[in-house]
Amino acid sequence: MKPDIALVGYYGQGNFGDDILMVVSHSLAQQMLPGARIALRIGTSAIYPEQLLGRGIARIPFGTRDQLRLILHGGGGNYFDFSPQGPWNRAINTALMLGGAAAFVRFDESLRRLVDKPRMSAQTRLGLGLGIGTFTAGSPRLRDALPELASFDALWVRDPESAHNLHRLGASPPVILGSDL
């Protein structure tokens, strides 16, 4: 059965702050939509997230293309890339960003519709305690991150640098400045 809510984050990776944020996010999601089916999208098979939540929980695999009621992102520096890239990737990103972030996001959405590979989406997408870093020139992660960052309905970032980096990328969801745990 398809969930109503997806919790997406750097959960189950042995990072205390991120795992606490998972527990808090789960509790908030239950309060926001009582009775809704909640699932985790995490990149680990560790069982301790369920132990922290005190119950079994469904997992959403990466690549899911479902339309949900709520996606609640949280934790860590999920949006950065410091790895060096070659000239081909730098040329791709330069070409894609010529018209700015908004044009790139529209292009990405159109291309995904054309090939029938939409992103997992929701009526509402919120971010809690996220870190937004910088991306190296040509970063393939930027091509994935920018459309997602632009789709947030509200984003609580963990530090002023994250707010600055988000603004520099050209994504403009409403931002609340928070603190890092």
Phi, psi and omega in degrees: 000133182292136178286164174268329186231137173244129170262121185238126179181186179272058185262153177073018183252010179081021177256112187305310182299317180293321180290325174296319178298325176299314181297315179296317180298319179298316179296316178298318180298318178298322180288323182290319183226077181304136179083356180288149176278125184247137177227157177254138168247104181225155184264041179211156175259008180305143180266349184294337174302319177295323178294320178296323180278346179075022180192159174290151180215144178291154176242142178257123179288153174297146182093357178297140183243021184292155170259119184246173175282321185213134168243125182242106180270147176198152167092135164063189180264067180287345186241083176192164173198116181255003185284138180292146182234152180279176184298327181297311179295323178296320179295319178300310182295321178299314180296317182292330184265004181304321181270003181096173184296317182298318178295319178299316181297318178297319177299314180301315180297316180296315180298318180295323176295318181300318182265006178056049177227067180292162174279159170299131184224173182208160173299324179223134176235120181238150176236135181236121174066031183277146172257131177245114181259200178259163179237137175292156177302129179088006183299121174296332178295330177298320181296332175274322187286319187300312177298325178292313180300323180289343184266359180291138174278330174201147186219119177261109182266159189270353181194162180300326180297322177297318178297318179297314180296321178298315179298317179298327179289339180093005174275141187225050173288160174300131186243135172246130180272122179243210179222159177272139178285000000 
